[in-house]
Structure formats: structure tokens, C-alpha cells
């Protein structure tokens, strides 16, 4: 459960922003979207490889 303590006189908008940030970091929405459809293990493996290649290219281009 996410708890956001609100201080006396603190703006409710700021507290809501903190809550949204904490919720995003938990990864709940990302997991829900992933569970909406089934991906075969081979497809997941291929996507992970493609992502690794992409990240590696970015890092080598950075150097």
C-alpha cells in the first residue's frame, strides 16, 4: 500500500504528484499491460535480445 504523508498546509496537488510518482515506480500498470496478452517465450527472448543490441549501440555511440 502506498502511503503519502501530507504535512500541515501542504498543497494537495503536490501530495498527488508524490503519489503518482510512487505509484509509477511500483510498476503495477506496466505489469497489468504485460498480462493483458500472452507472449510466447521465444518472442520475449527475441525482444530482449533486440533491446540489448539497441542499448549496446547507444552506449558505444556515447563513447
Residue frames relative to the residue before (quaternion, step in Angstrom):
aa qw qx qy qz dx dy dz
X 1.0000 0.0000 0.0000 0.0000 0.00 0.00 0.00
X 0.3465 -0.7438 0.5389 0.1905 3.55 -0.92 0.93
X 0.0784 -0.7877 0.6109 0.0123 3.53 -0.84 1.04
X 0.0527 -0.7778 0.6262 -0.0009 3.55 -0.88 1.04
X 0.2381 -0.7830 0.5541 0.1525 3.61 -0.31 1.17
X 0.1997 -0.7703 0.5987 0.0912 3.55 -0.90 1.01
X 0.3302 -0.7628 0.5274 0.1758 3.55 -0.66 1.14
X 0.6503 -0.5118 0.3926 0.4014 3.53 -1.26 0.41
X 0.8387 0.1569 -0.1410 0.5021 3.55 -0.76 1.06
X 0.4771 0.6655 -0.4509 0.3552 3.61 1.24 0.10
X 0.5445 -0.6313 0.4551 0.3127 3.53 -1.06 0.80
X 0.4826 -0.6811 0.4696 0.2876 3.59 -0.90 0.93
X 0.5895 0.5765 -0.3631 0.4339 3.59 1.12 -0.61
X 0.6530 0.5095 -0.3116 0.4657 3.57 1.01 -0.83
X 0.6452 0.5133 -0.3159 0.4696 3.58 1.01 -0.83
X 0.6384 0.5212 -0.3190 0.4680 3.58 1.01 -0.78
X 0.6314 0.5320 -0.3226 0.4629 3.56 1.04 -0.80
X 0.6346 0.5218 -0.3179 0.4732 3.60 1.03 -0.83
X 0.6465 0.5259 -0.3158 0.4536 3.56 0.98 -0.91
X 0.6624 0.5131 -0.3084 0.4504 3.58 0.88 -0.95
X 0.6451 0.5240 -0.3179 0.4562 3.57 1.01 -0.85
X 0.6651 0.4972 -0.3009 0.4689 3.57 0.92 -0.92
X 0.6472 0.5257 -0.3150 0.4533 3.57 0.98 -0.86
X 0.6372 0.5310 -0.3197 0.4580 3.56 0.99 -0.85
X 0.6725 0.5165 -0.2960 0.4398 3.61 0.96 -0.87
X 0.6016 0.5748 -0.3680 0.4150 3.60 1.13 -0.51
X 0.3624 -0.7711 0.4586 0.2524 3.59 1.16 -0.54
X 0.3169 0.7770 -0.4939 0.2278 3.60 1.20 0.34
X 0.6878 0.4806 -0.2947 0.4574 3.59 0.81 -0.94
X 0.6255 0.5381 -0.3375 0.4531 3.58 1.02 -0.76
X 0.6653 0.4983 -0.2932 0.4724 3.56 0.99 -0.86
X 0.6349 0.5289 -0.3315 0.4552 3.59 0.99 -0.79
X 0.6611 0.4959 -0.3124 0.4685 3.57 0.92 -0.84
X 0.6492 0.5162 -0.3206 0.4575 3.58 1.01 -0.76
X 0.6967 0.4798 -0.2761 0.4562 3.60 1.05 -0.70
X 0.5146 0.6608 -0.4214 0.3477 3.59 1.20 -0.20
X 0.7924 0.1166 -0.0746 0.5941 3.57 1.11 -0.52
X 0.4244 -0.6943 0.5201 0.2595 3.54 -1.16 0.58
X 0.1242 -0.7610 0.6334 0.0655 3.52 -0.97 0.93
X 0.4697 -0.6705 0.4926 0.2952 3.52 -0.90 0.95
X 0.6169 -0.5675 0.3913 0.3799 3.59 -1.10 0.63
X 0.6387 0.5269 -0.3394 0.4464 3.59 1.00 -0.72
X 0.6398 0.5116 -0.3250 0.4725 3.59 1.04 -0.74
X 0.6436 0.5172 -0.3229 0.4626 3.59 0.96 -0.85
X 0.6488 0.5238 -0.3080 0.4581 3.56 1.00 -0.89
X 0.6597 0.5089 -0.3042 0.4618 3.58 0.96 -0.89
X 0.6569 0.5028 -0.3084 0.4696 3.59 0.97 -0.84
X 0.6350 0.5225 -0.3303 0.4633 3.58 1.02 -0.76
X 0.6402 0.5159 -0.3207 0.4702 3.60 1.03 -0.79
X 0.6533 0.5137 -0.3130 0.4598 3.57 0.94 -0.90
X 0.6473 0.5109 -0.3139 0.4706 3.57 1.00 -0.80
X 0.6434 0.5232 -0.3222 0.4566 3.59 0.97 -0.84
X 0.6443 0.5100 -0.3184 0.4727 3.59 0.98 -0.83
X 0.6465 0.5270 -0.3132 0.4540 3.57 0.96 -0.88
X 0.6731 0.4932 -0.2925 0.4670 3.58 0.89 -0.93
X 0.6463 0.5251 -0.3167 0.4541 3.56 1.01 -0.83
X 0.6379 0.5185 -0.3209 0.4703 3.59 1.03 -0.81
X 0.6391 0.5241 -0.3266 0.4585 3.58 1.00 -0.79
X 0.6779 0.4943 -0.2924 0.4588 3.56 0.93 -0.90
X 0.6682 0.4771 -0.3183 0.4739 3.62 0.95 -0.74
X 0.6350 0.5200 -0.3293 0.4669 3.58 1.07 -0.66
X 0.6149 0.5619 -0.3302 0.4439 3.55 1.16 -0.64
X 0.6737 0.4957 -0.2866 0.4672 3.59 1.05 -0.78
